[in-house]
Amino acid sequence: MRTAIFQYILFLASRDVTSSDAEAVYAQLQQWYDESTGLWQGQWWNSGSCISTIANLATIDGNLKNDIVSVMENSFANAPKTYPNFLSKSVIPSSHPLTHTTDKATPRSYYDDDGWWALALLSAYDLTRNTAYLTSATAIFTSMRSTFGSTPCSSNSGAQGGIWWDKDHTYINAIPNELFLSVAAHLANRAGDGGEYRDLARRQWEWFRGTGLINQGNTINDGLDPGSCANNGGVVWTYNQGVILGALVELSSATGDASLLSTVGSIASAAIAQLSDSDGILHEPCESYAEGCDTDRTQFKGIFARNLARLGRAGGGDYGDFLRRNAESVWGSSNDGDGVLGVNWAGPFGGGNASTTCSGLDVLVAALGT
């Protein structure tokens, strides 16, 4: 029996990934989907990110499109009920849009959560062209915009921008600011009058690159010291390297500035060099921690892969070999045999959950789409 399992794992590791593989992973991911909440394992921001993942899957696999559209409709109808102070109204695609509230009593008072769900709605809009999703994303962005330029680090080198991580104003970090930039740039390319969003995205990018968050090695640290407003030297997480890629792809499209692709290509190359092993397999820093990675951090690598693929498709570099190598590795070496994927894409499997499997699905979809 052990010999048969070992031979099967060798078989998995010896071939390119296929759409059928991605379908198998999607099927396993759905075992954690709760139709009553519209969330995967009750995870909030992670579920927003997973909606973007499966929307991308639907664009390359017509077999799953109808099912995925149904899942998205259910999530936008039911997820707001889980955190009613965050999303005060469900979105029913055929009728009224979701609306957003900034009530600080919400149990999820984080602007990065807003950003993930805004991008999820924009992914749904891109897939279905249902304008209710675009309207809802715009409403969420309005909440994010309420904190724009209000931090003690919001002025640098003549630029004005930046938002807080949370509604209690405890931290100024990379991820909500990258998400703000990304949502603004997405809206610049999709909203009827995109000029206002294009201007905000430009201002945010000028501020971001002036903060020092992009270090001398061309990677992005976690945040800023609130006293000095200097780079805090925090961990170089993969998702901080990823979200900025998609954000600047959108901004380049909105402005016609192709130099942004070169700028962000330097970040992508530096991240791959710093965060990959000698075999070219991407790793999250927490994989080497004694306590491992929590269910937030296990989501990060897929977000990098998703946005790296977008950069490649926009002409910002050829990352196909890297993405295929990682997809083949997670499928062949970090797979329970049925499509549940683990956090260590180099293997061994070591267990999986909705977060690890969604992240792995991201890199499969990225590889298949290049």
N, C-alpha and C positions, 0 to 999 in steps of 0.2 A: 504493500500500500504506500509506504513512504517513497519507494522508488518511483511509483507511478506519479505521485504528487510532484516529486522533484523533476521528473521528465516533463510534466505539464508546465511547470514554472519555466524550465529552460525553453520550451516551445514559445511561451508568451514573450520571453525576452528576446527571441530570435527573429521577430518580424515587425514590420511597420504597423502602426496603429491604423485602424479603419473606422468608418462610421459605425459599424456594428459594435465595435469596442466602446465608442462613446455612448451608444444607445444602452449598452449593458451597464455602464457606470450611471447613466441617468436613471435607469430602472432601480438601481440600488440606492441612489440618492433619495428617490421618492419614498422609500420605506420609512424615512424620518420626517416626511412631510405631513403636517397635521392640517387637514382641510378645515377644521373648525377655527383655527387661528391664522391660517395662511402662512405659517412659519415652519422652518425646518428646525426641529428639536428646540423650539421656543426661542431660538436665537434671533435677535432683533436686527442689528446692522448686517450680520452675516447673511440673513435671509434676503435683505435688499441686494446685497452683492450677488447672491445665487440667482436672483431673478435676471440680472444682467448676464450671468453665465449661460443660463438656459435660453435666453433670448438669442444670444450668439449661436448657440447650438441649433436653434430652429432655423437660422438663416442658411445653414449649410446642410441641414438634414430635413427634407420635406416630410419624411415619415413621422416626425415628432411635432411638427408645427402646430397642428390642431390641439394636441394634448397640452403643449406648452402654453399656448394662448389661453386655454382654459385654466391652467394653474395660475397664470398671472392674473387673470380676472378674479379668481377666487382670493388670491393674496391681497389684492388691492381692495377687495370688498371686506375681508375679515381681519387682516392684520391691524387696521386702525382700532378695532374694538379691543385688541389686547392692550394697547396703550392709548386710551381714548383722549388723553390730554395732549398727546403728540399729534395725532391725526384725527381731527375732530369729526370727520365725516368719511364714510366709505366711498370708494369710487366705483360706480357701476358704469361700465363702458358705454352703455346705451343711453345713459341719462346724465346725472349730475356728477361734477368732479369732486375729488377729494379736496378738502381745505385744511389749512395748517394753523396751529395756534402756538404762541410762544409762552404759554402758561408755564411758569417755573415750577409748578407742582408736579409736572410730568415726571414719571420715573425714568425717562430717557432724555435728559436735558443736555444733549450733546449735539453740537453743530455738525460734527462729522457724521452722526447718524442721519441727520437731515440730508447731507450730501449723498450718502449711499442710496437712500430712497429716492431722491431726485433723479439720480442716474438710472436707477431701476425703472422709473417711470419713463425716462427718455428712451431707454432700451425698448420698452414696450411700445412706445410711440413709433420708433423706427421700424419695428417689426409689423405693426398693425395699421399705422397711420391714423389711429384713433386720437382725435384732438383732445379728448378728455384727459388723456395721460399728459399731454404737453401742458395743458392748463394747470394740472395738479403739480407738475414739476416746477412751473413758474411760481405757484403759490408757496411752495416750500422754499424756493430760492429767495423769495421776499423776506422770509424769516431769517435766513442766513445773512442777508444783506443788512439787516437791522444792526448788526454788530460791526459792520465793515468800517475800518478806520478808527475804531474806538479803543484799541489796546494801547498800553504805554509804549509799545514798540512799533506803532503804526506809521512813524515818519522815519525815513532813511534816504540819504542821497537824493533828496528832492522828490522822492516817491511817497505816496500816501496810500496805505492799504492795510490788509491784514484783518483777520477775525480771531475771536477767542475759540478755544476748544469746546468750552461748556458755557452754559448760561449763568453759572455762578462765578465765571471769570477767574479760574484758578490756573490756567496754563495757556501758553501760546505755542502751538506746535505745528509741525509740517502738514499732517494729514488733513485737518479741516481746511487749511489754506489752499492746499492742492485741490481738494474737492470743490471749494468755492470757485477757484479758477476754472476747473473743468466744467462745472455746471454752467457758469456764465458763458464760457466759450461754446458749449453745446447749444445753449439758448440763442447765442448770436447767429448760429447757423440754421436755427429752426423756427424761432419766433417770427411773427409777421414783421415787426420792426426790430431787427437785431442790433441796430446801432448802439443802443443804450447798453446792451449786454456786452457787445464787443469792446466798448470803452471801459467798462468795469473789468473785463478780463485783461485788457492791456494794462490797466493801472495795477491790478493785482499781481501780474507777472513782473512788472517793473519793481514793485515793492518786494516780492518774494526773492528775486535774484539779488536785491540789495541787502537782504537780511543777514547773509552769511550762512543760511541753512545749507546751501550747496557748499561743501567744504573744498579744500584745496585738492582733494583727490577726485573731485567731480561726483561724489555721492552725497546723499542728503541725510543729515542727522535728524534726530527725532524732534527737537524743538529749540526754543530760545530761553535763555535765562531771563526771568522777568525783571530783574534788577538792572543788569547791564545790557540787555537785549542782544547779547552775543550768542552765537551757536553754543548750545549746552553740551556738545560732544556726546549726545545720546546715541543709542544703538542705531546702526544703519539697517533698518528693516526693509525687506524687499518691497512692501507695498508703497512705501514712501518713494521708492525709485520708480514704481510702476505708474501710479496715478498721474504724476507729472508728465509722463510720456503721452498718455491719451489727451491730457489737457492741452498740451502744446500742439499736438496734431490738430485738434479742433481750432485752436487759436490761429494756427498757420492757415487753415482753410478759411477762417473768417476774415483774415487780414490780407491774405495773399503773400505773407512774409515767409518765404521758403527757408530763410536762415534759421528759423525756429526749429526746423527739423534737424539741422546740423547741431544746434545747441543741445537739444534733447538726446540726440544720438550719442553725444559724448557721455551723458549721464547713463544711458543704457549700457554702453561699452564698459564704463567704469564699474557699474553694478555687477555685470556678468563676470568681470575679472575678479572682483573682490568677494563675491558671494557664491561662486561656483567652485567645485572641487576639481581635481586634476583630470577627471573624466568629463568635465563640462556639465555636471549636474548641479542644479541650483539648490542651495541650502539656506534655511532660516537660521540666524545666529542662535536662537533658543534651542535648536536641535542638540546643541552641545551642552546645554545647561543640565544640572543634576535633576531639576524639576521638570525638564522638558518644555514643551510649548502648550499654552492654554488654548482654548477653542477660538479665541480671537486670532492669535498668532498663527495657528495652523491654516488660516484662510489666506494669509498674505501672499504666498508665492504664486498662487493662481492669478491674483490680481496683477502681479508683475507680468506674467505670461500673457494675459489678456491684452494688456496695453502695449506690450512689446510687439505683439502681432499687428496691432493697429498702426504702430510706427512703421513697421515693415511694409504694410500695404500702402501707406502714404508715401513711400519712397525714401524713408529715413534710414535705410540700411537693410541688409539681408540677414535676417535672424532665423531663417527657416531651418537650417541645420541644428542650431541650438534648441529650438522649440521641438523639433522632431526627436532629438536625442533625449530630451527630458520627458517627452510624452512616452517614448518607447521604454524609458527606464521606469517611470512610475507604473506603467501598465504591466511591465514584465517583472519588476523586482519589488514592488510595494503594493501588491494586489492580493486579496484573499482568495482569488481564483474565480470569483463571481462578479467582480467589479467594484467592490469596496476598496478604496485606495487609502494609503497611509500618508503620514506627514513626511517621512524621509523618502524622497523620490529615488534615491539610490538603493533603497532597501536596507534591511529586510522590512517586511510589512509591519509587524508590531501593533496591529489594531487600527481601526478607523472609525470615523463618525461622519456626520453630515458636513462638518467644516473641512475635514481632510479630503473627503470624497468630492465635494464641490470644487475645492482648490485643484485637485487632480484633474477633474473634468475640464476646468479652465485651460489647462495646458494641452489636453487632448484636442479640444476645440481649436485652440490657437494653432496647433500643428497642422490640423486638417484644413484650416483655412488659409494656409500659406502656400 
